[in-house]
Every structure is written in C-alpha cells, then in structure tokens.
Amino acid sequence: MAKIIFYEDKDFSGACFQCGHDCVDLTPFLSRCGSIRVEAGCFMIYDRDHYGGNQCYLKRGDYPDRQHWTGLGETVGSCRVIPMERGTFNMRLFERIEFGGEMMDLADDCPSVMERFQKQDIFSCTVTDGNWLFYEQPNYLGRMYLIRPGKYKRFSEWGSRSARVGSVRRITDY
C-alpha cells in the first residue's frame, strides 16, 4: 500500500495531508509544501493540479525540505502512485512524431541516449512493459518525466516542451 505525507513546513512540521492514491488536485488540502515523507511505495509529484507542470519522482524516504526534491517550488499540485514493476521492461523510441523515422528498442537503463543511439531528440515512443523516467540531460539529471505503458505520439504527451531526452531509467523496486 502506497503512502505519502505532505507537510506545509520544513522538517515535517505544520499542517499535513496524507495520501495513498492518485490525487488530481492537492490544493484544497495544502497551501504550500515544505517537506514530504514517503512511507511506502513510489510517487510522481507535480507542481500543478491535474498532473501538470514540473514532475519529481520520490521513492520511500524522508525529504525534510524542498532542496531534497528537484524541479518544484513550494507548491505541490498533484501526485500519482507509481506501481512497482518486476520482470521485463520494454520501450520503443522514435526519432519523429507519430512513431516515424528510426526506431530504437530499449529494455534497460540508458545513462546517455546520445552515446547509445547517436540521437538527442526523441519525438515519440511506445511502452509495452514497465514504468520509465525520461530525463532531459544525460546521467539522470535535469527535468524528469514519467512514462507509463502506452503510446505517446509526440513529446508534449509526456509533459515536455522539447524532444530532448538525455537519459532513460526504469522504475524498479530497488
């Protein structure tokens, strides 16, 4: 069972809101977020409601202040539980929108898309197995985007403003 607790102030103080499921709008429950504790499971948190804006992946642990998670200010607008996958991971990357151009298969972590595929832009993808994170920069740095099983005809469908994908990581239970 997944469980995340959002606190209004740093160091787990102030008013709090506890959640164990996807929440499309946290703003009625929190005016700001200064610290987070993930007691079970993994979550993607978003700085806007309806899973919009910047995203940040959090696994079990304590995040006593905003500097312990990246990409978000003092507002957390929504959160999504990420089911842990065991077994196979499969993704297909494309160099053009709507699954066009060269196709590249991926079944494991990729610290540098450029080094592995000689591409720095991924315009579309399909995911058959597993949950993944796209990072804008190599070595799992920069903004991140949750990629769940499904078809993404263009980069805007995973929430990005550009096709730049620097690295890709599987979301596993370890």
N, CA, C and O atoms as a DFTB+ gen file, in Angstrom:
696 C
 N C O
     1  1       0.838      -1.188       0.000
     2  2       0.000       0.000       0.000
     3  2       0.880       1.247       0.000
     4  3       1.752       1.382       0.858
     5  1       0.672       2.131      -0.920
     6  2       1.444       3.365      -1.028
     7  2       0.967       4.387       0.009
     8  3      -0.213       4.439       0.356
     9  1       1.925       5.207       0.500
    10  2       1.554       6.249       1.463
    11  2       2.566       7.379       1.393
    12  3       3.771       7.159       1.516
    13  1       2.059       8.598       1.192
    14  2       2.877       9.803       1.171
    15  2       2.227      10.827       2.094
    16  3       1.002      10.935       2.155
    17  1       3.063      11.580       2.812
    18  2       2.564      12.625       3.708
    19  2       3.232      13.939       3.308
    20  3       4.459      14.038       3.270
    21  1       2.419      14.932       3.013
    22  2       2.890      16.267       2.663
    23  2       2.749      17.162       3.889
    24  3       1.698      17.179       4.530
    25  1       3.806      17.907       4.216
    26  2       3.795      18.834       5.348
    27  2       3.958      20.250       4.817
    28  3       4.715      20.480       3.874
    29  1       3.253      21.194       5.418
    30  2       3.336      22.579       4.954
    31  2       4.684      23.224       5.248
    32  3       5.125      24.098       4.502
    33  1       5.339      22.806       6.319
    34  2       6.608      23.413       6.697
    35  2       7.742      22.399       6.579
    36  3       7.507      21.196       6.469
    37  1       8.973      22.906       6.605
    38  2      10.115      22.000       6.530
    39  2      10.246      21.186       7.808
    40  3       9.639      21.504       8.830
    41  1      11.041      20.143       7.731
    42  2      11.300      19.244       8.856
    43  2      10.022      18.608       9.415
    44  3       9.906      18.390      10.621
    45  1       9.072      18.315       8.534
    46  2       7.869      17.548       8.869
    47  2       7.023      18.213       9.949
    48  3       6.538      17.561      10.874
    49  1       6.859      19.514       9.811
    50  2       6.044      20.247      10.777
    51  2       4.944      21.010      10.052
    52  3       4.936      21.113       8.825
    53  1       4.038      21.529      10.824
    54  2       2.906      22.254      10.265
    55  2       1.792      21.302       9.863
    56  3       1.863      20.095      10.098
    57  1       0.774      21.866       9.260
    58  2      -0.354      21.056       8.805
    59  2       0.137      20.011       7.806
    60  3       1.113      20.231       7.090
    61  1      -0.555      18.872       7.770
    62  2      -0.138      17.821       6.848
    63  2      -1.338      17.197       6.159
    64  3      -2.478      17.313       6.609
    65  1      -1.043      16.533       5.055
    66  2      -2.056      15.797       4.302
    67  2      -1.458      14.468       3.900
    68  3      -0.368      14.408       3.332
    69  1      -2.179      13.405       4.199
    70  2      -1.724      12.045       3.924
    71  2      -2.507      11.479       2.743
    72  3      -3.713      11.698       2.627
    73  1      -1.814      10.752       1.869
    74  2      -2.453      10.239       0.663
    75  2      -1.874       8.869       0.317
    76  3      -0.690       8.619       0.543
    77  1      -2.696       7.993      -0.224
    78  2      -2.239       6.672      -0.625
    79  2      -2.710       6.299      -2.014
    80  3      -2.741       5.122      -2.373
    81  1      -3.075       7.301      -2.794
    82  2      -3.627       7.058      -4.134
    83  2      -3.325       8.256      -5.025
    84  3      -2.781       9.256      -4.559
    85  1      -3.673       8.161      -6.293
    86  2      -3.531       9.302      -7.187
    87  2      -4.426      10.428      -6.682
    88  3      -5.561      10.195      -6.265
    89  1      -3.905      11.643      -6.724
    90  2      -4.686      12.803      -6.301
    91  2      -4.511      13.901      -7.345
    92  3      -3.426      14.466      -7.486
    93  1      -5.564      14.193      -8.063
    94  2      -5.515      15.125      -9.182
    95  2      -5.366      16.587      -8.740
    96  3      -4.905      17.426      -9.514
    97  1      -5.756      16.891      -7.492
    98  2      -5.661      18.269      -7.010
    99  2      -5.430      18.292      -5.500
   100  3      -6.335      18.000      -4.717
   101  1      -4.209      18.641      -5.105
   102  2      -3.858      18.714      -3.685
   103  2      -4.112      20.094      -3.092
   104  3      -4.048      20.256      -1.873
   105  1      -4.397      21.091      -3.922
   106  2      -4.500      22.465      -3.430
   107  2      -5.593      22.681      -2.379
   108  3      -5.424      23.559      -1.534
   109  1      -6.698      21.939      -2.380
   110  2      -7.659      22.141      -1.286
   111  2      -7.129      21.675       0.078
   112  3      -7.659      22.068       1.117
   113  1      -6.090      20.842       0.072
   114  2      -5.569      20.261       1.307
   115  2      -4.285      20.925       1.795
   116  3      -3.967      20.857       2.983
   117  1      -3.538      21.571       0.884
   118  2      -2.242      22.183       1.225
   119  2      -2.113      23.556       0.581
   120  3      -2.380      23.713      -0.611
   121  1      -1.706      24.543       1.360
   122  2      -1.436      25.855       0.759
   123  2      -0.004      25.920       0.233
   124  3       0.290      26.681      -0.688
   125  1       0.875      25.126       0.817
   126  2       2.274      25.034       0.373
   127  2       2.828      23.697       0.860
   128  3       2.186      23.002       1.648
   129  1       4.015      23.342       0.389
   130  2       4.621      22.084       0.811
   131  2       6.084      22.328       1.141
   132  3       6.872      22.704       0.272
   133  1       6.446      22.110       2.413
   134  2       7.815      22.340       2.858
   135  2       8.620      21.079       3.080
   136  3       9.850      21.122       3.086
   137  1       7.934      19.935       3.266
   138  2       8.627      18.656       3.447
   139  2       7.670      17.523       3.087
   140  3       6.449      17.684       3.079
   141  1       8.270      16.372       2.790
   142  2       7.485      15.207       2.365
   143  2       8.098      13.953       2.969
   144  3       9.318      13.820       3.061
   145  1       7.240      13.051       3.372
   146  2       7.684      11.725       3.828
   147  2       6.926      10.679       3.003
   148  3       5.695      10.666       2.974
   149  1       7.683       9.805       2.336
   150  2       7.084       8.686       1.608
   151  2       7.293       7.459       2.479
   152  3       8.416       6.978       2.625
   153  1       6.210       6.954       3.059
   154  2       6.311       5.812       3.963
   155  2       6.253       4.477       3.239
   156  3       6.786       3.482       3.729
   157  1       5.613       4.446       2.084
   158  2       5.529       3.208       1.304
   159  2       5.258       3.555      -0.157
   160  3       4.512       4.485      -0.462
   161  1       5.872       2.795      -1.043
   162  2       5.639       2.984      -2.466
   163  2       6.484       4.083      -3.076
   164  3       7.404       4.610      -2.453
   165  1       6.147       4.411      -4.308
   166  2       6.818       5.481      -5.063
   167  2       5.753       6.384      -5.665
   168  3       4.661       5.937      -6.015
   169  1       6.091       7.658      -5.777
   170  2       5.157       8.650      -6.284
   171  2       5.839       9.572      -7.284
   172  3       7.047       9.798      -7.220
   173  1       5.055      10.092      -8.194
   174  2       5.462      11.217      -9.010
   175  2       4.637      12.382      -8.482
   176  3       3.412      12.300      -8.403
   177  1       5.320      13.473      -8.120
   178  2       4.603      14.663      -7.677
   179  2       4.744      15.729      -8.759
   180  3       5.734      15.758      -9.491
   181  1       3.755      16.595      -8.852
   182  2       3.669      17.617      -9.896
   183  2       3.433      18.970      -9.236
   184  3       2.771      19.055      -8.201
   185  1       3.974      20.024      -9.836
   186  2       3.773      21.331      -9.217
   187  2       2.436      21.970      -9.574
   188  3       2.096      23.025      -9.037
   189  1       1.676      21.351     -10.465
   190  2       0.338      21.846     -10.804
   191  2      -0.693      20.741     -10.620
   192  3      -0.352      19.559     -10.572
   193  1      -1.946      21.137     -10.520
   194  2      -3.005      20.136     -10.439
   195  2      -3.153      19.418     -11.790
   196  3      -2.576      19.840     -12.791
   197  1      -3.914      18.357     -11.802
   198  2      -4.165      17.544     -12.996
   199  2      -2.877      17.036     -13.645
   200  3      -2.788      16.914     -14.867
   201  1      -1.871      16.742     -12.796
   202  2      -0.602      16.149     -13.236
   203  2       0.117      17.016     -14.262
   204  3       0.684      16.515     -15.233
   205  1       0.083      18.311     -14.032
   206  2       0.720      19.252     -14.947
   207  2       1.960      19.888     -14.347
   208  3       2.207      19.811     -13.144
   209  1       2.725      20.511     -15.211
   210  2       3.919      21.237     -14.786
   211  2       5.110      20.331     -14.553
   212  3       5.185      19.223     -15.083
   213  1       6.034      20.822     -13.753
   214  2       7.244      20.055     -13.447
   215  2       6.904      18.809     -12.646
   216  3       5.955      18.793     -11.862
   217  1       7.698      17.768     -12.861
   218  2       7.477      16.485     -12.203
   219  2       8.697      16.104     -11.377
   220  3       9.820      16.495     -11.694
   221  1       8.465      15.339     -10.316
   222  2       9.561      14.852      -9.492
   223  2       9.215      13.469      -8.958
   224  3       8.136      13.259      -8.402
   225  1      10.133      12.533      -9.129
   226  2       9.961      11.150      -8.672
   227  2      10.467      11.024      -7.239
   228  3      11.589      11.428      -6.934
   229  1       9.640      10.465      -6.366
   230  2      10.023      10.240      -4.973
   231  2       9.778       8.784      -4.606
   232  3       8.696       8.242      -4.835
   233  1      10.805       8.158      -4.029
   234  2      10.644       6.803      -3.514
   235  2      10.633       6.862      -1.993
   236  3      10.743       7.941      -1.412
   237  1      10.502       5.717      -1.351
   238  2      10.404       5.678       0.104
   239  2      11.570       6.435       0.740
   240  3      12.734       6.218       0.404
   241  1      11.225       7.326       1.665
   242  2      12.245       8.100       2.346
   243  2      11.707       9.411       2.865
   244  3      10.530       9.734       2.701
   245  1      12.604      10.171       3.503
   246  2      12.267      11.468       4.078
   247  2      12.880      12.574       3.233
   248  3      14.032      12.483       2.808
   249  1      12.102      13.610       2.997
   250  2      12.518      14.777       2.230
   251  2      12.219      16.003       3.098
   252  3      11.160      16.615       2.958
   253  1      13.160      16.372       4.011
   254  2      12.887      17.373       5.046
   255  2      12.713      18.807       4.550
   256  3      12.188      19.647       5.281
   257  1      13.140      19.098       3.333
   258  2      12.923      20.430       2.774
   259  2      12.909      20.335       1.253
   260  3      13.239      19.294       0.685
   261  1      12.526      21.425       0.599
   262  2      12.359      21.427      -0.862
   263  2      13.649      21.120      -1.609
   264  3      13.593      20.660      -2.749
   265  1      14.787      21.356      -1.015
   266  2      16.052      21.080      -1.691
   267  2      16.319      19.587      -1.814
   268  3      17.227      19.185      -2.541
   269  1      15.549      18.760      -1.119
   270  2      15.718      17.315      -1.199
   271  2      14.902      16.687      -2.327
   272  3      15.009      15.485      -2.571
   273  1      14.101      17.475      -3.004
   274  2      13.483      17.024      -4.249
   275  2      13.706      18.131      -5.267
   276  3      13.804      19.302      -4.901
   277  1      13.785      17.772      -6.526
   278  2      14.186      18.748      -7.541
   279  2      13.017      19.156      -8.423
   280  3      12.028      18.432      -8.549
   281  1      13.148      20.311      -9.020
   282  2      12.223      20.745     -10.046
   283  2      10.948      21.415      -9.579
   284  3      10.187      21.911     -10.410
   285  1      10.683      21.449      -8.272
   286  2       9.433      22.020      -7.805
   287  2       9.682      23.142      -6.813
   288  3      10.675      23.137      -6.085
   289  1       8.782      24.088      -6.792
   290  2       8.844      25.165      -5.819
   291  2       8.138      24.744      -4.545
   292  3       8.203      23.580      -4.149
   293  1       7.465      25.685      -3.903
   294  2       6.823      25.349      -2.635
   295  2       5.401      24.834      -2.816
   296  3       4.710      24.579      -1.830
   297  1       4.959      24.678      -4.038
   298  2       3.624      24.159      -4.290
   299  2       3.698      22.761      -4.882
   300  3       4.465      22.510      -5.811
   301  1       2.904      21.863      -4.344
   302  2       2.704      20.549      -4.942
   303  2       1.229      20.476      -5.300
   304  3       0.373      20.513      -4.416
   305  1       0.926      20.375      -6.581
   306  2      -0.457      20.448      -7.034
   307  2      -1.157      19.116      -7.182
   308  3      -2.380      19.046      -7.060
   309  1      -0.396      18.043      -7.445
   310  2      -0.999      16.719      -7.618
   311  2       0.067      15.649      -7.428
   312  3       1.264      15.938      -7.437
   313  1      -0.382      14.409      -7.255
   314  2       0.554      13.294      -7.112
   315  2      -0.046      12.040      -7.740
   316  3      -1.263      11.889      -7.848
   317  1       0.832      11.169      -8.139
   318  2       0.418       9.921      -8.782
   319  2       1.231       8.766      -8.197
   320  3       2.455       8.855      -8.103
   321  1       0.559       7.687      -7.806
   322  2       1.239       6.477      -7.343
   323  2       1.834       5.774      -8.558
   324  3       1.188       5.650      -9.599
   325  1       3.072       5.319      -8.410
   326  2       3.723       4.577      -9.491
   327  2       3.805       3.114      -9.066
   328  3       4.535       2.778      -8.133
   329  1       3.065       2.247      -9.743
   330  2       3.136       0.835      -9.380
   331  2       4.529       0.279      -9.689
   332  3       5.111       0.567     -10.735
   333  1       5.041      -0.509      -8.771
   334  2       6.362      -1.113      -8.970
   335  2       6.231      -2.319      -9.886
   336  3       5.352      -3.164      -9.711
   337  1       7.110      -2.379     -10.852
   338  2       7.098      -3.450     -11.843
   339  2       8.270      -4.382     -11.605
   340  3       9.377      -3.934     -11.305
   341  1       8.036      -5.636     -11.735
   342  2       9.095      -6.637     -11.728
   343  2       9.027      -7.346     -13.065
   344  3       7.962      -7.443     -13.674
   345  1      10.152      -7.835     -13.512
   346  2      10.156      -8.558     -14.776
   347  2      10.670      -7.701     -15.907
   348  3      11.618      -6.934     -15.737
   349  1      10.049      -7.832     -17.054
   350  2      10.568      -7.193     -18.254
   351  2      10.159      -5.727     -18.362
   352  3       9.116      -5.304     -17.865
   353  1      11.013      -4.987     -19.022
   354  2      10.775      -3.584     -19.347
   355  2      11.038      -3.441     -20.840
   356  3      12.090      -3.850     -21.332
   357  1      10.092      -2.867     -21.550
   358  2      10.270      -2.679     -22.990
   359  2       9.698      -1.349     -23.426
   360  3       8.577      -0.976     -23.080
   361  1      10.518      -0.639     -24.206
   362  2      10.139       0.662     -24.728
   363  2      10.706       0.789     -26.133
   364  3      11.772       0.254     -26.438
   365  1       9.989       1.492     -26.970
   366  2      10.443       1.762     -28.328
   367  2      10.465       3.279     -28.525
   368  3       9.448       3.948     -28.342
   369  1      11.617       3.810     -28.894
   370  2      11.805       5.243     -29.101
   371  2      11.814       5.532     -30.595
   372  3      12.269       4.710     -31.391
   373  1      11.308       6.709     -30.975
   374  2      11.258       7.099     -32.390
   375  2      11.841       8.493     -32.567
   376  3      11.698       9.355     -31.700
   377  1      12.494       8.700     -33.690
   378  2      13.129       9.993     -33.951
   379  2      12.180      11.029     -34.542
   380  3      12.578      12.180     -34.722
   381  1      10.955      10.664     -34.844
   382  2       9.972      11.597     -35.403
   383  2       8.635      11.453     -34.661
   384  3       8.408      10.459     -33.971
   385  1       7.772      12.434     -34.804
   386  2       6.444      12.352     -34.198
   387  2       5.655      11.221     -34.843
   388  3       5.976      10.768     -35.942
   389  1       4.626      10.777     -34.146
   390  2       3.712       9.734     -34.605
   391  2       4.439       8.484     -35.070
   392  3       4.078       7.867     -36.072
   393  1       5.490       8.119     -34.304
   394  2       6.218       6.862     -34.476
   395  2       6.931       6.764     -35.820
   396  3       7.031       5.683     -36.401
   397  1       7.419       7.885     -36.304
   398  2       8.118       7.917     -37.578
   399  2       9.627       7.920     -37.423
   400  3      10.152       8.086     -36.322
   401  1      10.311       7.736     -38.527
   402  2      11.767       7.752     -38.539
   403  2      12.368       6.499     -37.946
   404  3      11.715       5.461     -37.839
   405  1      13.627       6.617     -37.563
   406  2      14.335       5.472     -36.996
   407  2      13.712       5.046     -35.676
   408  3      13.290       5.880     -34.876
   409  1      13.660       3.724     -35.457
   410  2      13.105       3.145     -34.246
   411  2      14.241       2.544     -33.421
   412  3      15.136       1.899     -33.967
   413  1      14.204       2.757     -32.102
   414  2      15.233       2.241     -31.199
   415  2      14.563       1.517     -30.051
   416  3      13.695       2.084     -29.388
   417  1      14.945       0.282     -29.804
   418  2      14.381      -0.506     -28.707
   419  2      15.215      -0.326     -27.450
   420  3      16.438      -0.194     -27.505
   421  1      14.520      -0.324     -26.310
   422  2      15.196      -0.147     -25.031
   423  2      14.553      -1.081     -24.007
   424  3      13.330      -1.120     -23.874
   425  1      15.389      -1.834     -23.285
   426  2      14.888      -2.750     -22.263
   427  2      15.607      -2.567     -20.933
   428  3      15.328      -3.284     -19.972
   429  1      16.538      -1.605     -20.871
   430  2      17.281      -1.366     -19.636
   431  2      17.581       0.123     -19.515
   432  3      17.250       0.905     -20.407
   433  1      18.206       0.509     -18.416
   434  2      18.553       1.913     -18.200
   435  2      19.522       2.389     -19.280
   436  3      20.323       1.620     -19.810
   437  1      19.422       3.668     -19.584
   438  2      20.286       4.265     -20.603
   439  2      20.800       5.614     -20.071
   440  3      20.076       6.607     -20.128
   441  1      22.044       5.662     -19.554
   442  2      22.555       6.907     -18.975
   443  2      22.819       8.007     -20.004
   444  3      22.889       9.182     -19.643
   445  1      22.967       7.642     -21.283
   446  2      23.163       8.652     -22.321
   447  2      22.538       8.185     -23.635
   448  3      23.064       7.301     -24.312
   449  1      21.412       8.795     -23.978
   450  2      20.726       8.469     -25.230
   451  2      21.626       8.817     -26.413
   452  3      21.647       8.092     -27.408
   453  1      22.362       9.911     -26.314
   454  2      23.248      10.334     -27.393
   455  2      24.348       9.304     -27.648
   456  3      24.605       8.942     -28.796
   457  1      24.992       8.835     -26.592
   458  2      26.058       7.846     -26.765
   459  2      25.530       6.520     -27.298
   460  3      26.176       5.872     -28.122
   461  1      24.371       6.126     -26.832
   462  2      23.846       4.818     -27.229
   463  2      23.225       4.810     -28.617
   464  3      23.435       3.869     -29.382
   465  1      22.461       5.850     -28.954
   466  2      21.717       5.853     -30.214
   467  2      22.146       6.947     -31.187
   468  3      21.611       7.023     -32.294
   469  1      23.094       7.791     -30.802
   470  2      23.524       8.928     -31.607
   471  2      22.350       9.862     -31.935
   472  3      22.278      10.437     -33.021
   473  1      21.452       9.993     -30.985
   474  2      20.296      10.893     -31.079
   475  2      20.198      11.661     -29.770
   476  3      20.525      11.134     -28.707
   477  1      19.750      12.900     -29.850
   478  2      19.488      13.638     -28.622
   479  2      18.028      14.063     -28.517
   480  3      17.607      14.594     -27.489
   481  1      17.261      13.833     -29.567
   482  2      15.847      14.163     -29.547
   483  2      15.017      12.913     -29.800
   484  3      15.279      12.161     -30.739
   485  1      14.017      12.699     -28.958
   486  2      13.067      11.606     -29.095
   487  2      11.701      12.262     -29.225
   488  3      11.234      12.927     -28.300
   489  1      11.070      12.075     -30.357
   490  2       9.811      12.765     -30.622
   491  2       8.567      11.952     -30.260
   492  3       7.504      12.529     -30.034
   493  1       8.681      10.617     -30.201
   494  2       7.545       9.773     -29.823
   495  2       8.071       8.460     -29.264
   496  3       9.238       8.119     -29.452
   497  1       7.196       7.722     -28.572
   498  2       7.600       6.424     -28.024
   499  2       6.381       5.577     -27.720
   500  3       5.262       6.075     -27.599
   501  1       6.632       4.277     -27.598
   502  2       5.617       3.351     -27.123
   503  2       6.233       2.545     -25.985
   504  3       7.404       2.169     -26.040
   505  1       5.441       2.286     -24.962
   506  2       5.891       1.497     -23.824
   507  2       4.952       0.305     -23.695
   508  3       3.744       0.468     -23.523
   509  1       5.521      -0.893     -23.781
   510  2       4.710      -2.099     -23.612
   511  2       4.820      -2.651     -22.199
   512  3       3.862      -3.225     -21.680
   513  1       5.988      -2.483     -21.568
   514  2       6.189      -3.049     -20.234
   515  2       6.959      -2.086     -19.348
   516  3       7.975      -1.526     -19.759
   517  1       6.470      -1.898     -18.131
   518  2       7.190      -1.127     -17.130
   519  2       6.895       0.355     -17.135
   520  3       6.318       0.899     -18.077
   521  1       7.310       0.993     -16.050
   522  2       7.242       2.446     -15.906
   523  2       8.661       2.983     -16.012
   524  3       9.598       2.377     -15.492
   525  1       8.820       4.114     -16.681
   526  2      10.128       4.676     -17.000
   527  2      10.171       6.152     -16.630
   528  3       9.135       6.794     -16.456
   529  1      11.386       6.681     -16.511
   530  2      11.603       8.118     -16.367
   531  2      12.483       8.597     -17.511
   532  3      13.540       8.023     -17.773
   533  1      12.045       9.645     -18.186
   534  2      12.887      10.362     -19.146
   535  2      13.511      11.532     -18.397
   536  3      12.830      12.203     -17.621
   537  1      14.785      11.782     -18.618
   538  2      15.481      12.941     -18.068
   539  2      15.964      13.796     -19.230
   540  3      16.371      13.259     -20.260
   541  1      15.927      15.106     -19.086
   542  2      16.360      15.998     -20.159
   543  2      17.857      15.943     -20.404
   544  3      18.310      16.244     -21.509
   545  1      18.635      15.565     -19.397
   546  2      20.089      15.551     -19.527
   547  2      20.634      14.137     -19.312
   548  3      19.969      13.299     -18.703
   549  1      21.844      13.876     -19.811
   550  2      22.476      12.573     -19.551
   551  2      22.704      12.349     -18.061
   552  3      22.674      13.285     -17.262
   553  1      22.932      11.094     -17.709
   554  2      23.242      10.683     -16.337
   555  2      22.133      11.014     -15.342
   556  3      22.392      11.300     -14.173
   557  1      20.892      10.968     -15.829
   558  2      19.707      11.095     -14.980
   559  2      19.637      12.442     -14.255
   560  3      19.337      12.515     -13.064
   561  1      19.920      13.495     -15.008
   562  2      19.884      14.852     -14.468
   563  2      18.848      15.686     -15.205
   564  3      18.422      15.344     -16.309
   565  1      18.452      16.783     -14.575
   566  2      17.517      17.714     -15.186
   567  2      16.072      17.308     -14.952
   568  3      15.773      16.428     -14.145
   569  1      15.193      17.967     -15.674
   570  2      13.767      17.671     -15.535
   571  2      13.496      16.225     -15.898
   572  3      14.154      15.641     -16.759
   573  1      12.506      15.665     -15.216
   574  2      12.154      14.270     -15.449
   575  2      10.690      14.162     -15.820
   576  3       9.877      15.026     -15.489
   577  1      10.368      13.067     -16.522
   578  2       9.009      12.834     -16.994
   579  2       8.661      11.366     -16.815
   580  3       9.430      10.489     -17.208
   581  1       7.510      11.097     -16.225
   582  2       7.015       9.742     -16.040
   583  2       6.475       9.230     -17.368
   584  3       5.654       9.882     -18.013
   585  1       6.947       8.053     -17.768
   586  2       6.486       7.411     -18.998
   587  2       5.897       6.065     -18.593
   588  3       6.625       5.154     -18.199
   589  1       4.577       5.945     -18.692
   590  2       3.884       4.718     -18.304
   591  2       3.510       3.928     -19.552
   592  3       3.595       4.462     -20.658
   593  1       3.100       2.674     -19.406
   594  2       2.712       1.903     -20.595
   595  2       1.669       2.646     -21.417
   596  3       0.686       3.168     -20.891
   597  1       1.913       2.679     -22.716
   598  2       1.015       3.373     -23.626
   599  2       1.764       3.905     -24.833
   600  3       2.943       3.611     -25.036
   601  1       1.057       4.692     -25.628
   602  2       1.625       5.278     -26.842
   603  2       1.647       6.793     -26.705
   604  3       0.647       7.411     -26.342
   605  1       2.787       7.372     -26.997
   606  2       2.990       8.817     -26.924
   607  2       3.364       9.302     -28.324
   608  3       4.497       9.111     -28.766
   609  1       2.416       9.926     -29.020
   610  2       2.634      10.341     -30.410
   611  2       3.609      11.499     -30.548
   612  3       4.229      11.679     -31.596
   613  1       3.740      12.280     -29.488
   614  2       4.656      13.425     -29.513
   615  2       5.089      13.729     -28.085
   616  3       4.417      13.344     -27.128
   617  1       6.204      14.415     -27.950
   618  2       6.795      14.674     -26.629
   619  2       5.878      15.451     -25.702
   620  3       5.979      15.298     -24.485
   621  1       4.994      16.272     -26.229
   622  2       4.086      17.036     -25.367
   623  2       3.137      16.117     -24.595
   624  3       2.604      16.521     -23.562
   625  1       2.916      14.897     -25.072
   626  2       2.025      13.967     -24.388
   627  2       2.639      13.407     -23.111
   628  3       1.907      12.888     -22.268
   629  1       3.956      13.492     -22.939
   630  2       4.549      13.102     -21.648
   631  2       4.884      14.335     -20.810
   632  3       5.518      14.225     -19.761
   633  1       4.457      15.507     -21.276
   634  2       4.573      16.724     -20.483
   635  2       5.754      17.607     -20.793
   636  3       5.947      18.626     -20.130
   637  1       6.558      17.245     -21.788
   638  2       7.755      18.019     -22.112
   639  2       7.452      19.124     -23.113
   640  3       6.504      19.036     -23.893
   641  1       8.275      20.161     -23.075
   642  2       8.184      21.241     -24.055
   643  2       9.168      21.041     -25.206
   644  3       9.128      21.765     -26.201
   645  1      10.050      20.056     -25.061
   646  2      11.006      19.770     -26.131
   647  2      11.200      18.266     -26.250
   648  3      10.843      17.506     -25.350
   649  1      11.768      17.852     -27.368
   650  2      12.001      16.432     -27.634
   651  2      13.306      15.942     -27.015
   652  3      13.659      14.775     -27.187
   653  1      14.022      16.791     -26.309
   654  2      15.317      16.436     -25.733
   655  2      15.165      15.375     -24.651
   656  3      14.495      15.595     -23.642
   657  1      15.789      14.232     -24.868
   658  2      15.848      13.163     -23.869
   659  2      17.317      12.800     -23.714
   660  3      17.926      12.267     -24.642
   661  1      17.887      13.083     -22.555
   662  2      19.302      12.827     -22.321
   663  2      19.585      11.458     -21.749
   664  3      20.636      10.876     -22.018
   665  1      18.638      10.925     -20.945
   666  2      18.810       9.607     -20.335
   667  2      17.436       9.027     -20.001
   668  3      16.437       9.740     -19.916
   669  1      17.427       7.702     -19.816
   670  2      16.182       6.983     -19.556
   671  2      16.454       5.962     -18.451
   672  3      17.461       5.255     -18.485
   673  1      15.556       5.889     -17.479
   674  2      15.724       4.943     -16.361
   675  2      14.428       4.184     -16.131
   676  3      13.342       4.760     -16.199
   677  1      14.543       2.899     -15.860
   678  2      13.418       2.071     -15.451
   679  2      13.078       2.384     -13.996
   680  3      13.970       2.660     -13.194
   681  1      11.799       2.343     -13.658
   682  2      11.388       2.493     -12.260
   683  2      11.175       1.083     -11.724
   684  3      10.231       0.389     -12.101
   685  1      12.082       0.678     -10.830
   686  2      12.032      -0.661     -10.260
   687  2      11.882      -0.572      -8.751
   688  3      11.900       0.520      -8.183
   689  1      11.737      -1.697      -8.116
   690  2      11.546      -1.703      -6.661
   691  2      12.866      -1.737      -5.905
   692  3      12.876      -1.995      -4.702
   693  1      13.972      -1.484      -6.578
   694  2      15.270      -1.425      -5.881
   695  2      15.970      -0.130      -6.149
   696  3      17.071       0.092      -5.645
